[in-house]
Each structure stands twice: as C-alpha cells, then as structure tokens.
Amino acid sequence: MADERSVDVDEPTNPPPPTERPRVTCAGSRLSPVQEAWGAYVRHATRCSACRDVDQRCTEGAALYQAWRELTDAAFAEIGKRRP
C-alpha cells in the first residue's frame, strides 16, 4: 500500500515529444546556383567509390567540383562589384 510520499510509477517523468513537425520549405523554392552545384558534387562524391578512395581519381567528380568552384568564384566576383 502506497502512502503520500511514494512515487506513482505510471506517471511520466518527461514531457511527451512535440507532435508538431518542423515546417518544410516550399516545393517551388530553389537553391542558388552555387548551392545546387555543391549539392550535385556531394551527391556524386558520396556515392562514387572512386571519389571516396584517396588513391583513385574520378573525372566526373573533378568536373562537378570544378563547376562548383567556377560558380563560387563568379559569385564572389559579382559581390565584389557591388557598392553599398
């Protein structure tokens, strides 16, 4: 028989997790060209065995990386042209 000082083991000690999911971005939104190029490179590099092997070289991965670098350099150059 429990007295007033005992703990009810059926009572939850932690609050339940929130049931509301985080908001998802609109399906119509797009990433910047630099972000899309980086995503293309990462998608390829994480699935390609040659890209993951330090002793091998993948021409497709190198081309995707180079495309990302060129877009990044162009974006930085464009930012540098703007004056406040």
N, C-alpha and C positions, 0 to 999 in steps of 0.2 A: 504494500500500500504506500503510495507516494504522499509526502507531505508538501507544504507550500514552498519549501526550499529546493525541491527536486526539479530537474530539467525534463521537459517533455521531449522525448527523442523524435517524435513525429513532427515537431515544429522545425521548419527550415531555418538554418543559421545564416545562410547567404540569400540575398535577394535574387529572384529569378532573372535570367538574362533578358535584355530587352527584345521584344518581339518585332520591333520596327527595324527594317533593313535600311542600310545607308542608301542615299539617293544615287541613282545611276545617271551619268551624263546622257544628254540627248543623243539619240541614234543619228541624228543629222549633223552633229558636230564633227569637225575634222581636226586632226593634229596639224601642226605646222609641217612644212616640207622637211625640215631638219629632223623633227621627231619621227616622221614617217620613214625617212631614210635610216635612222638609227634602229627603228623597230624592224625594218626589213633585214638589216645586218644581224641584229641579235637573234631574230627568228631563224635565220640561216645558220649562224655560228653555233647556236646551242643544239642544233640537230645534226650538224655535219661532223662526221668522225674526223675528217682531215683538219677542220678548223679547231677541234678540241685537242688534237695531238700536236704537241710542241715540235715534233720532228717532221711534220708534214706541212705542205703549203696548199691552200685551196685558192684557185684563181677566182672563183665566183665570190668567195668571202672577201678576198682582197679587193675585187671590183666594187662590192657593196660598201666596204669600208671607205674606199677612195671616193665614192659618190657622196657618202655622208660628210667626209672631210671637205669636199668641194662646196657642198651646200652650206656647211658651217662657216667656211671662210667667206663665202659670198654674203651670208647673213651678217657676219661681223663687219665686213666692209660697208654694207648698207647702213648699219647702225653708226659706223664711224662718220658717214657723210652727213648725217642729220645734225642740225644745230638747234640748241634749245631756244 
